[in-house]
Amino acid sequence: MRTLFAAISGGLFGTGLMLSGMTDTRKVQGWLDVFGNWDPTLAFVMGGAILPMAVAWALTRDRSPLLGGSFPAAPDPRLGHNLVVGSVLFGMGWGLVGLCPGPAMASLSYGGPSVWIFTLAMLGGMLLAPGVRTRLDVMASAA
Amino acid sequence: MPMDWIYGLAGGLLIGLAAAVFLLANGRIMGASGIIGGLVDGTGRSNAAERLAFLGGLVGVPMVIALLMGFVPDGAVTANPLLLGAAGLLVGVGTRLANGCTSGHGVCGISRLSLRGIVATCFYIAAGGLTVVLFRHVLGVI
């Protein structure tokens, strides 16, 4: 059952990404390009996605997940250097090509070889991340 | 195009529904980079089946839709391998360091008013905006 619901969620996610236009890198770069021909679509996507999720978070109160286990703990209030450095690096990569992890996976089948090259590099980056995190932690504790 | 925001809103609602299903049924946060990253570095081995099933839906359902609708790559994504490689590396390292991307921090974090999600989203949108301005309007390479 857990895998079935996970697959349903993944399928809905992919369909939503496709329908919303977020697998079109022009629309994503258009949203980031405030000095060019600005494209507001991403704001509607984000707004549309946050609405049902806000309801879902409200429904988690005093309940447990349908398939057992427990809901995620309350968000950690600590920010930290990894959150900031990581988000800046992610944003740079996102801006360069217009792809983030979800849309890259959703468009693997129809985005052409470019999406594959991006995805392979992304997987490589994910492999390198623990080492980078260790170095950043050493630098942060020395500073 | 004037209709784009309607597709954006409808697609966004589906994305939020997907995240709601993953949360309310499986009790998990739907973060694309976390689901993939846990498989890559082995930290998600204990629930690998759930992660693989999610990715199967995420890759497979758009594939079926693309086949049915006769989608062809329209060349929107750059073909420059240097840009693709650099961007992929940055996204891979960055999302794992920050513990989340647009779906985890953006959709799931902001909707529960998580400070980390809000701060992360501000930083990656600002960094993305500056990158597009620099590489498009100053250097002219994208």
Interface residues (C-beta under 8 A of the other chain):
Chain A: R2 T3 L4 F5 A6 A7 I8 S9 G10 G11 L12 F13 G14 T15 G16 L17 M18 L19 S20 G21 M22 T23 D24 T25 R26 K27 Q29 L32 D33 V34 F35 G36 D39 P40 T41 L42 A43 F44 V45 M46 G47 G48 A49 I50 L51 P52 M53 A54 V55 A56 W57 L59 T60 S64 P65 L66 L67 G68 G69 S70 F71 P72 P75 D76 P77 R78 L79 N82 L83 V84 V85 G86 S87 V88 L89 F90 G91 M92 G93 W94 G95 L96 V97 G98 L99 C100 P101 G102 A104 M105 A106 S107 L108 S109 Y110 G111 G112 P113 S114 V115 I117 F118 T119 L120 A121 M122 L123 G124 G125 M126 L127 L128 A129 P130 V132 R133 L136
Chain B: D4 W5 Y7 G8 L9 A10 G11 G12 L13 L14 I15 G16 L17 A18 A19 A20 V21 F22 L23 L24 A25 N26 G27 R28 I29 M30 A32 S33 I36 G37 V40 D41 N47 A49 E50 R51 L52 A53 F54 L55 G56 G57 L58 V59 G60 V61 P62 M63 I65 A66 L67 F71 V72 P73 G75 A76 V77 T78 A79 P81 L83 L84 G85 A86 A87 G88 L89 L90 V91 G92 V93 G94 T95 R96 L97 A98 N99 C101 T102 S103 H105 G106 V107 C108 G109 I110 S111 R112 S114 L115 R116 G117 V119 A120 T121 F123 Y124 I125 A126 A127 G128 G129 L130 T131 V132 V133 F135 R136 H137 I142
